[in-house]
Amino acid sequence: MQSTDLGNKESGKIWHRKPSPATRDGIIVNIIHNTSDYHPKVLRFLNVAFDGTGDCLIAGDHQGNIYVFDLYGNRFNLVQRTAQACTALAFNLRRKSEFLVALADYSVKCFDTVTKELVSWMRGHESSVFSISVHASGKYAITTSSDTAQLWDLDTFQRKRKLNILQSVGIQKVFFLPLSNTILSCFKDNSIFAWECDTLFCKYQLPAPPESSSILYKVFAVTRDGRILAAGGKSNHLHLWCLEARQLFRIIQMPTKVRAIRHLEFLPDSFDAGSNQVLGVLSQDGIMRFINIQTCKLLFEIGSLDEGISSSAISPHGRYIASIMENGSLNIYSVQALTQEINKPPPPLVKVIEDLPKNKLSSSDLKRKVTSGRVQQPAKSRESKIQTRILKQDLTGDFESKKNELPDGLNKKRLQILLKGYGEYPTKYRMFIWRSLLQLPENHTAFSSLIDKGTHVAFLNLQKKYPIKSRKLLRVLQRTLSALAHWSVIFSDTPYLPLLAFPFVKLFQNNQLICFEVIATLIINWCQHWFEYFPNPPINILSMIENVLAFHDKELLQHFIDHDITSQLYAWPLLETVFSEVLTREEWLKLFDNIFSNHPSFLLMTVVAYNMCSRAPLLNCNLKDDFETVEDMQAKVDQQRVEDEAWYQKQELLRQAEETRREMLLQEEEKMIQQRQRLAAVKRQLKVKEMHLQDAARRRFLKLQQDQREMELRRLDDEIGRKVYMRDQEIAATARDLEMRQLELESQKRLYEKNLTENQEAVAKEMRADADAYRRKVDLEEHMFHKLIEAGETQSQKTQKVIKENLAKAEQACLNTDWQIQSLHKQKCDDLQRNKCYQEVAKLLRENRRKEIEIINAMVEEEAKKWKEAEGKELRLRSAKKASALSDASRKWFLKQEINAAVEHAENPCHKEPRFQNEQEDLSCLPRTSQLNDSSEMDPSTQISLNRRAVEWDTTGQNLIEKVRNLRQRLTARARHRCQTPHLLAA
């Protein structure tokens, strides 16, 4: 068997070599916890619980240290220090790393085993919590104390319901049935109720057990399928209930050595589908026996009389058993090793008293007389037959004396051995041991009837005689003394009763029933002969003390006799105060551990021993007053000695604490230095990481900026391309409009030329027609005049239309230029680099516009020169035409005259004078004919204006077409240049 001492380690291995449990005891490892302080001592484990997997368990000792033992990973860890003893544990919550612990201050806390932090703190109990039951889902938990049971929601850690009962009834246990939504509540009056968890509706109540085998249930166990309930108590009978049929179906009698059952738990099996057949029964002798409830055979047992078990827990999968031993250690058993035991001789077997049929049997049918070798058969029932199994009884067992057996499974002889070894009982179990040693009845009804009588008259002014600072303590003392006075009238006149009762009242002030029964038991058993000489001191008892002192220290007794010192002075004050005024609390508790564990005469021996221990100062006293002075001095000396011892212990503790603190400070400084070094390293790493992150962020930002700039460039390129495309489209549209206008001008030019040709033909026709009448000429002149007016108006309208169109185009060009300037201004605000680029573009555009204006001005000047030249040529043409017309007229006139002269000469050769006259008349008419000829032609100014406008339109259209083509070529070349050199824009 391997043994592991936890010591001061917070973590480590459970075993250091592969465990090989023997089939004899099946122990995998024994775990103890010894401290290495100035006063080494054993820290006793109190509670243990498995988790849902069964491979981890949690255990707590009486100082509040809670350990987690991982049996699969072979590790243990200290997960919490609660600084107070734990009374119950639960480790099967829904969150696997959390556990519940009930503490001595009546609170329940939830901790996390991983983070080691407090999850929640649940309060509400007014007494110790001895049971924690968790629902199968892990969502709810029930905490049970002696006076109440509370249902908690583990998601919110809020109390949902509270079960309150009468103090006279008391709760034994409240727990969830496995794999169901049912709560089972068991009370001290043997009543068992089943409740619905959600609605707390009472589902059923189990009937009372038969009177022939009626026991007070104290421990319970349920199979995994929730069908069978096992119950036991202060008896070797074990009751099995069928919860589905709600009736008692079997009573099992344990061996005769078993007189009380302290714990019950079913052993799970992976192949029984939850209907567990093996039941573990822990009895008062510290042995846990595992029996088969069907075959009623003892399979194996753990623990022994020398190494008894105080409590046990079985893993959910049934592989391990964790038992807390009576010496405070923790044993881990292997079920597999225990079940392989074959050749072990059978110990006393289990006997079945009877199997109850479906129909109820009478109490006479259940009565059974059990002998050592056989079982007497009961009378057969008419309704059914009862099968009885007779089991052999081992008669070679060691029967202990009945006088050493105590209630609750304790043994007086073993307690005396424990007391002799340690000098005192464990602080946690002292009250429990005292109650068992004194066999207190705990009669609530009788005590309540005494309390109901109120304060006794003899103790109404108790505070005047015994002023006590604590009003609660004074009230409890007054109530206890009044109950004693009501119980027996003699106590109302007993002057030393408050002195005798006060230490017990102070010790049991939170449980007045126990306080009353302890004092009453002390008076009945240890002080029963004190009242034979009442109201005088007990002369008989004092004489016994004097006789014992004479036997052991004659010199001291003779000294008392020589100075007239009686036992009423050196013995009776010790008895009436039960040593409470001469001993400290710890010494007094140790003393009464021994008084209650020994014969009543031990108290008298203690008085003699106290005087013998004080014989040196007593022998130095010569006067009676000195002895009374010595008594006080002895008390003061004892008190001073205790105070000195306490001071030295305190100084030693302070020195140890100082050394411990110094070591802790050194360790903390080393840890701090190491932590600072680690922090510096971490800071360096963080700084390097920060630099890397900053570098990465900078590179990322630069890349983002580069991507943004590239995207902006692409956007600008797209914008420029779009604008170029739009400009090309506009230019192309303008070119198409100009071409259309050119075609219109060409058609108008051809129309004007046609009109000129027609006019010229008309003039020629008029010149050839000499015989037209004056009216026709006038009409023709008027017609020509009106036509000229209409042509002028039409030409004026067309000219205005052209001017408006050119003005609209100029305005549109101005708007486009303004839009470009605004766009350039916005882009300048967004990016200075693009602003420069746009400024350069704008500068180029302005330069182009300036050059275009210069070209246009030059063209306009050239046009004006051309027009002047055309006008001069037109004037010359007109002069030439006039000269030609005059020449033609004169020639015609000359020919006409010559013809007329020839005709006249032919008719009248002798007449010559009229020739000159007619010639003059014809000459006088010549200007008129000339005027007629001029008037028959188109107005020269109109014709010149039309020709000039036609030439102007032709020239303007050609110039515009040429400028548009040049502008398109320049913009296309510039766009190609920017696309080829985008870095210039980025720069």
Beta strands, then each sheet from edge to edge (+ up, - down):
strand 1: 2-5
strand 2: 11-12
strand 3: 27-32
strand 4: 45-50
strand 5: 56-61
strand 6: 65-70
strand 7: 75-81
strand 8: 86-90
strand 9: 98-103
strand 10: 108-112
strand 11: 118-122
strand 12: 129-134
strand 13: 140-145
strand 14: 148-153
strand 15: 158-164
strand 16: 171-176
strand 17: 182-187
strand 18: 192-196
strand 19: 202-205
strand 20: 217-222
strand 21: 228-233
strand 22: 237-242
strand 23: 247-253
strand 24: 261-267
strand 25: 278-283
strand 26: 288-292
strand 27: 298-302
strand 28: 309-314
strand 29: 320-325
strand 30: 330-334
strand 31: 351-355
sheet 1: 1+ 3+ 30- 29+ 28-
sheet 2: 2+ 7- 6+ 5- 4+
sheet 3: 8+ 9- 10+ 11-
sheet 4: 12+ 13- 14+ 15-
sheet 5: 16+ 17- 18+ 19-
sheet 6: 20+ 21- 22+ 23- 31+
sheet 7: 24+ 25- 26+ 27-
end
